[in-house]
């Protein structure tokens, strides 16, 4: 079982592997490519999706959201992981194949994802067909493995996927946008933007109609199962935004934390960082749908608060860990002059303050009160409840500005995904020589 587990999880957590202790020169430490087997990734993704579909069909209907079958809950969790695997597979195929069929499958997948929230929906069946077709092509064709590395050198044509800071900017921006209700008091006030946009285009549908339309695709006779609770987000455009963002956000954050795990060898505490990243990756692969079941996402879960605290931990980690890595590796100090010095010490101090105030003084005390079943009394500093009015939501906005500024004015890390060299020996070197004389 140990060998099977290592083989099965290898494609998913491949970037987390290839661990080495911190180098002496942290700012210039070499980054050897991490090899990812495309065929193994395709096989694991296909098996995960097939199991998810089987579990989602078991148990039949249920009277309500509090009585939904657990097989559907587990199947939905595996289905989310299969979608992430499909995204990683398409990304790998695009880097090594660059064929029209890869582009076509990727475009069809992106269009289908928002309408395939549930494995049991018509959109879910359509995405399953795309997924299995993609995995079959990747398995049948002699597709090369890919090598993933993160470099400081100038961009190389063809092999550079993009800058890590661009991925970080997109992740933080999308998080801020989907939290439109919780961050109503934080600029840029997404809930007001969505309301203005809805009034502009005349979008007045209520959430039950939106959920029904996205689930059934307008097919007659198809309706939401009774065990799916819809809830009320108080914003119709926000509900659609939420569904679209969460169609791609787990994939983006799996990639985000995998790259953070790979960069961990350039700063102290490599093993600890990579263990934390592994927890975050598992969360976004399989546990995120256990957290919140509003917006028509699933069945009411009696353990939802337990999983919610795990997600709180992961979101805070997503803010603090990249800043820690950049400060401890000296990335901002290298090649950025006085600007780099200001960013290095300024955001190093901010991350420390965020950890003390938001994590220790707010989240930890709230978690303790919840675990003990006692009333939580917030600490008020500077005459306001900072953590409730700004806190993590304000940090998301600040990170968008930080990574946007880095993309424009500072040296950034570049992610390179390219065809890995063949592991098979050169036939010319292994061919037996004919004896002479």
C-alpha positions in Angstrom: 0.0 0.0 0.0 2.9 2.3 0.7 4.2 2.0 -2.9 0.7 2.3 -4.3 0.1 5.5 -2.3 3.4 7.0 -3.4 2.6 6.1 -7.1 -1.0 7.4 -6.9 -0.3 10.7 -5.2 3.0 11.3 -7.0 1.5 13.1 -10.1 -0.7 15.3 -7.9 2.0 16.3 -5.4 5.0 16.0 -7.7 6.0 19.6 -7.4 6.0 19.2 -3.6 8.7 16.6 -4.0 12.4 17.0 -4.8 13.1 18.5 -1.4 16.6 19.7 -0.4 17.9 21.7 2.6 18.3 25.5 2.3 21.3 26.5 0.3 24.0 28.7 1.8 23.4 31.5 -0.8 19.7 31.7 -0.5 19.2 34.4 -3.1 21.1 32.5 -5.8 20.3 28.9 -4.9 19.9 26.6 -8.0 16.5 25.2 -8.8 16.6 21.7 -10.4 13.5 20.9 -12.4 10.9 18.6 -10.8 9.7 15.9 -13.1 5.9 15.3 -13.6 4.7 12.2 -15.3 1.9 13.2 -17.6 0.6 9.7 -18.2 0.4 8.9 -14.5 -1.4 12.2 -13.9 -3.9 11.2 -16.7 -4.5 7.8 -15.1 -5.0 9.1 -11.6 -7.3 11.9 -12.8 -9.5 9.5 -14.9 -9.8 7.0 -12.0 -10.7 9.8 -9.5 -13.4 11.1 -11.8 -14.8 7.6 -12.5 -15.0 6.9 -8.7 -16.6 10.3 -8.1 -19.3 9.6 -10.6 -20.1 6.2 -9.2 -20.4 7.5 -5.7 -22.5 10.4 -6.8 -25.1 8.1 -8.3 -25.3 5.9 -5.2 -28.0 6.6 -2.6 -30.7 8.0 -4.8 -32.7 11.0 -3.7 -33.1 12.4 -0.2 -35.9 14.4 1.5 -33.8 17.5 2.2 -30.4 19.2 2.6 -29.9 17.7 6.1 -30.5 14.1 4.9 -28.3 14.0 1.8 -26.4 10.7 1.1 -22.8 10.8 2.2 -21.8 9.0 -1.0 -22.7 12.1 -2.9 -20.6 14.2 -0.5 -17.6 12.0 -0.9 -18.2 11.8 -4.6 -18.4 15.5 -4.9 -15.1 15.9 -3.0 -13.3 13.5 -5.4 -15.0 15.2 -8.4 -13.4 18.5 -7.3 -10.0 16.8 -7.2 -10.6 15.4 -10.7 -11.3 18.9 -12.0 -8.0 20.1 -10.6 -6.2 17.1 -12.1 -7.8 17.9 -15.5 -6.4 21.5 -15.3 -2.9 20.3 -14.4 -3.1 17.7 -17.3 -4.2 20.3 -19.9 -1.5 22.7 -18.7 1.2 19.9 -19.1 -0.1 18.8 -22.5 -0.1 22.4 -23.8 3.6 22.7 -22.8 4.7 19.5 -24.5 2.3 19.0 -27.3 1.1 22.5 -28.5 -1.5 20.8 -30.8 -4.9 22.1 -31.9 -6.7 19.3 -30.0 -5.1 20.4 -26.7 -6.3 24.0 -27.3 -9.8 22.8 -28.2 -10.1 20.6 -25.1 -8.8 23.4 -22.9 -11.3 25.9 -24.3 -14.2 23.4 -24.0 -13.2 22.6 -20.4 -13.1 26.3 -19.4 -16.6 26.9 -20.9 -18.0 23.8 -19.3 -16.6 24.3 -15.7 -19.1 26.9 -14.4 -22.0 24.6 -15.5 -20.4 21.5 -14.1 -20.4 22.3 -10.3 -22.0 18.9 -9.5 -20.9 15.6 -10.8 -24.6 14.5 -11.1 -25.7 17.5 -13.3 -25.8 17.4 -17.1 -22.9 19.8 -17.1 -21.0 17.4 -14.8 -21.6 14.5 -17.3 -20.3 16.8 -20.1 -17.2 17.6 -18.2 -16.7 14.0 -17.3 -16.7 13.1 -21.0 -14.2 15.8 -21.8 -12.0 14.7 -18.9 -12.0 11.0 -19.9 -11.3 11.9 -23.5 -8.4 14.1 -22.4 -7.0 11.4 -20.1 -7.4 8.7 -22.9 -5.5 10.9 -25.4 -2.7 11.6 -22.9 -2.4 7.9 -22.0 -2.5 6.6 -25.6 -0.1 9.1 -27.1 3.6 9.0 -26.4 3.4 12.2 -24.4 6.7 13.3 -22.8 7.0 14.1 -19.1 7.3 17.8 -18.1 9.9 19.4 -15.9 8.9 22.3 -13.6 11.4 24.8 -12.4 11.4 28.4 -11.0 14.2 30.7 -12.1 15.5 34.2 -11.7 17.0 34.4 -15.2 15.5 36.5 -18.0 12.6 34.9 -19.9 13.4 32.2 -22.4 11.1 31.9 -25.4 8.7 29.0 -25.4 9.5 27.4 -22.0 8.5 30.2 -19.6 4.9 29.7 -18.5 4.7 33.0 -16.7 5.7 34.9 -13.5 4.8 33.4 -10.1 3.8 36.9 -9.0 1.1 36.9 -11.7 -0.4 33.7 -10.3 -0.3 35.2 -6.8 -2.0 38.4 -8.1 -4.8 36.4 -9.8 -5.4 34.2 -6.7 -5.7 37.1 -4.3 -7.9 39.1 -6.7 -10.3 36.3 -7.3 -10.5 35.6 -3.5 -11.4 39.3 -2.9 -14.0 39.2 -5.6 -15.8 36.0 -4.4 -15.9 37.3 -0.8 -18.2 40.1 -2.0 -20.6 39.8 0.9 -18.0 39.4 3.8 -15.9 42.3 2.6 -18.7 44.8 2.0 -16.9 47.4 4.2 -13.5 47.0 2.4 -12.5 48.8 -0.8 -13.2 48.2 -3.6 -16.7 47.2 -2.3 -17.4 44.4 -4.8 -21.0 44.0 -3.7 -21.7 47.6 -4.8 -19.9 47.0 -8.1 -22.0 43.8 -8.7 -25.2 45.7 -7.9 -24.4 48.5 -10.3 -23.5 46.0 -13.0 -26.7 44.0 -12.4 -28.7 47.2 -12.7 -26.9 48.2 -15.9 -27.6 44.9 -17.7 -31.0 44.3 -16.1 -30.0 41.0 -14.4 -32.7 40.4 -11.8 -32.8 36.6 -11.5 -33.0 35.2 -7.9 -30.5 32.6 -6.7 -32.9 29.6 -6.9 -33.4 30.4 -10.6 -29.7 30.9 -11.2 -28.8 27.6 -9.5 -31.6 25.7 -11.3 -30.5 27.1 -14.7 -26.7 26.4 -14.2 -27.6 22.9 -12.9 -30.1 21.8 -15.6 -28.7 23.8 -18.6 -32.3 24.5 -19.5 -33.0 20.8 -20.2 -36.7 20.0 -19.5 -37.3 17.6 -16.7 -34.0 18.2 -14.9 -34.1 19.9 -11.5 -32.0 20.4 -8.5 -32.1 17.4 -6.1 -33.9 18.1 -2.8 -30.8 17.6 -0.8 -29.0 20.5 -2.3 -29.5 23.7 -0.2 -29.4 26.9 -2.3 -29.1 29.5 0.4 -29.2 33.3 -0.2 -26.1 35.4 -1.1 -28.2 38.7 -1.2 -26.6 39.5 -4.6 -27.6 37.8 -7.9 -24.5 38.9 -9.9 -22.4 37.9 -6.9 -23.8 34.4 -7.0 -22.8 33.9 -10.6 -19.4 35.4 -9.9 -19.0 33.0 -7.0 -19.8 30.0 -9.2 -17.5 31.0 -12.0 -14.6 31.8 -9.7 -14.9 28.6 -7.7 -14.8 26.7 -11.0 -11.1 27.6 -11.4 -9.9 28.7 -7.9 -9.0 25.2 -6.5 -6.8 24.5 -9.6 -5.1 27.9 -9.2 -4.4 27.4 -5.5 -3.1 23.9 -6.0 -0.6 25.3 -8.5 0.1 28.2 -6.2 0.9 26.1 -3.1 2.8 23.5 -5.2 5.1 26.3 -6.5 5.5 27.7 -3.0 6.5 24.2 -1.8 9.1 24.1 -4.6 10.5 27.5 -3.6 10.7 26.5 0.1 14.2 25.1 -0.3 15.5 28.7 -0.6 14.5 29.7 2.9 14.8 28.2 6.4 12.2 25.7 7.5 12.0 23.8 4.2 10.4 20.7 5.6 7.8 22.6 7.6 6.9 24.8 4.7 6.4 21.9 2.4 4.3 20.1 5.0 2.0 23.1 5.3 1.8 23.4 1.5 0.8 19.7 1.3 -2.0 20.3 3.8 -3.2 23.3 1.7 -3.0 21.2 -1.6 -5.1 18.4 -0.1 -7.6 21.0 1.1 -8.1 22.5 -2.3 -8.2 19.1 -4.0 -10.7 17.3 -1.8 -11.9 19.3 1.2 -13.1 22.6 0.0 -16.7 21.5 -0.7 -17.0 20.4 2.9 -16.8 24.0 4.1 -19.7 26.1 2.9 -22.9 24.8 1.3 -24.6 28.0 0.4 -25.0 29.1 -3.2 -26.2 25.7 -4.2 -22.9 23.9 -3.6 -24.0 20.8 -1.8 -25.4 19.0 1.3 -25.5 20.5 4.8 -22.6 19.1 6.7 -22.7 18.8 10.5 -18.8 19.2 10.5 -18.8 22.3 8.3 -17.3 24.5 11.1 -14.4 22.0 11.5 -13.5 22.2 7.8 -14.1 26.0 7.8 -11.3 26.4 10.4 -9.0 24.4 8.2 -9.8 26.8 5.4 -9.2 29.8 7.6 -5.7 28.4 8.3 -5.0 27.8 4.6 -6.1 31.3 3.6 -3.9 33.0 6.2 -1.0 30.7 5.1 -1.5 31.9 1.5 -0.8 35.5 2.6 2.1 34.9 5.0 4.1 32.1 3.4 5.1 33.9 0.1 6.2 37.0 2.0 8.2 34.9 4.4 9.9 33.2 1.5 10.8 36.4 -0.2 12.1 38.0 2.9 14.2 35.0 4.1 15.6 34.3 0.6 16.4 38.0 0.0 14.6 38.1 -3.3 13.5 41.7 -2.9 17.0 42.8 -1.9 18.6 41.2 -5.0 18.7 43.6 -8.0 16.0 46.0 -6.8 18.1 48.7 -5.2 16.6 50.9 -2.5 13.1 50.0 -3.7 13.8 46.4 -2.8 15.1 47.4 0.6 11.9 49.3 1.3 9.6 46.5 0.2 11.8 43.9 2.0 11.5 45.5 5.4 8.1 47.1 4.9 6.2 43.9 4.0 8.3 41.8 6.3 7.0 44.0 9.2 3.5 43.9 7.7 3.5 40.1 7.6 4.7 39.9 11.2 2.0 42.3 12.3 -0.7 40.4 10.3 0.4 37.1 11.9 0.3 38.6 15.5 -2.9 40.6 15.1 -5.0 38.6 12.6 -3.8 35.1 13.4 -2.8 35.1 17.1 -5.0 37.8 18.6 -8.1 37.2 16.4 -8.3 33.8 14.7 -6.6 31.8 17.5 -8.8 33.3 20.2 -11.9 32.9 18.2 -11.0 29.2 17.5 -10.4 28.7 21.2 -13.8 30.1 22.1 -15.5 28.0 19.4 -13.7 24.8 20.6 -14.6 25.5 24.2 -18.2 26.6 23.4 -17.7 29.9 25.2 -18.5 33.5 24.1 -15.8 35.2 22.0 -14.8 38.8 23.0 -12.8 40.6 20.4 -9.8 42.7 21.3 -10.3 46.2 20.1 -7.2 48.1 19.1 -6.9 51.6 17.7 -10.6 52.2 18.5 -11.9 49.6 16.0 -12.4 45.9 15.4 -9.6 45.7 12.8 -9.9 42.0 12.2 -13.7 42.2 11.4 -13.6 45.3 9.2 -10.3 44.7 7.4 -8.2 41.7 8.5 -7.8 39.1 5.8 -10.1 40.9 3.3 -7.9 44.0 3.5 -4.8 41.8 3.1 -6.2 40.4 -0.1 -6.5 43.9 -1.6 -3.0 44.8 -0.4 -1.5 41.7 -1.9 -3.1 42.5 -5.2 -1.3 45.9 -5.2 1.9 44.3 -4.0 2.1 41.6 -6.7 0.9 44.1 -9.3 3.6 46.5 -8.4 6.2 43.7 -8.5 5.1 42.7 -12.0 5.6 46.3 -13.1 8.7 47.5 -11.3 10.6 44.6 -9.6 12.4 41.3 -10.4 10.1 38.4 -10.3 10.3 34.6 -10.2 9.6 32.9 -13.5 7.9 29.5 -13.8 9.4 27.2 -16.5 7.4 24.2 -17.6 9.1 22.3 -20.5 9.6 18.9 -22.0 11.6 16.8 -19.6 14.6 14.9 -21.0 13.9 11.2 -21.8 14.8 8.7 -19.0 15.4 5.9 -21.5 19.1 5.4 -22.5 20.3 6.4 -25.9 19.9 3.4 -28.3 23.3 4.2 -29.9 25.0 3.8 -26.5 23.3 0.5 -25.6 23.5 -1.2 -29.1 26.0 -4.1 -28.9 29.2 -3.5 -30.9 30.3 -6.0 -33.5 33.6 -7.6 -32.7 36.4 -6.7 -35.1 39.4 -8.7 -36.3 
